[in-house]
Amino acid sequence: MRISDDRYHRERLRMELALRFLRYEARTQTIRAWTGLSDDRIRKLYRSYLGEAQRLLPRHRGKSPHQTAYFTRSLRLEEESAYLASVLSLLGVVPLTVEAPGSAAALARGELLCQAFEAYRAFLPAAQISFEHAVFLAAALSRGEELRTGSCSRCGSFIVTERIALRGGRCHRCPGAQESRGKN
């Protein structure tokens, strides 16, 4: 029996994606949602393959990020959110479709999500948005209930705004943008 047989291909992809998520310090529930692996299997993967790096790769506990206000909290986060959202859109992660955890489609989208996050981090090495927040941003933009993408009403730049905004969204680089936001 060879490990490269087709019947093991998806299982290998699930494990590789889980390890990649672990390296980005994703929570167990996030890994489970994308790969379909059990909590016990995820913990064993961490101990087996990343156990020596435990000091460098902490395991976060608790709920995953769930407040969309995080992305509009400051001008810097608004700009970073726009960069990340544009990469997520370009690579086809957004709109995020609901797939069964561990399905071929979910694994492919998970790989695209990792590529988008890597590109974002290459562009902004000191970025504040974590991988968990990137996963949440992709989901929030796909749902479109609280956040949406758009363009600046003055210059046309790509921005992330709240879905129900009182004024047309403007990027922070346009004149007068800070005054209209209460000088964040």
C-alpha positions, 0 to 999 in steps of 0.5 A: 500500500502506497501513501500516495493512493487516491483513497489517502489523498484527501486525508493527507490534504486534511492533515497538511491543512491542519498543520498549516493552520496550527502554524498560524496559531489557529484555534482547534474549532477553526481547524475542525471547521475547515478540515473536519478533523476531530479535536483529539486528532488536532491535539495529537497533530500539534503534539507530534509535529509541533511539540518542540515548537510549543514555546514559539507556537502557543495554542489559543483557547476560547472563542474565535474572534467574532466582533466585526468592530475590530476591523474598523477600530482604528485607521490602521486596522481599516487599512489592513482590513482593506489589504487583506480583503482585497487579497482574499477577493483576488484569490477567490476566498470571498465569497466564502461558500459553505462546504462540508468540513474536510470536503475537497472544496473546503480543503481547496478554499483553506489552501487559498485562505493560507495563500491569501494570509501569506501574501498579506503578511508578505505585504505587511510584515508588521500587520496586526490582523491575526490568522483567526481574524483573517478567517473571521473577516472572510466569513463576515464579508461573505455573509455581508450582514455587518461588513462589506467591501466597497470603494472610497467615495472620493478616490475609488480605493478598495475599502472595508466598511460597515454594511449600514454606514451613515455616510459614503465610505472614504479611505483614510488617505482622502482629505477630510476623511478623519474629520468625518470619522471623529478624528480616530 
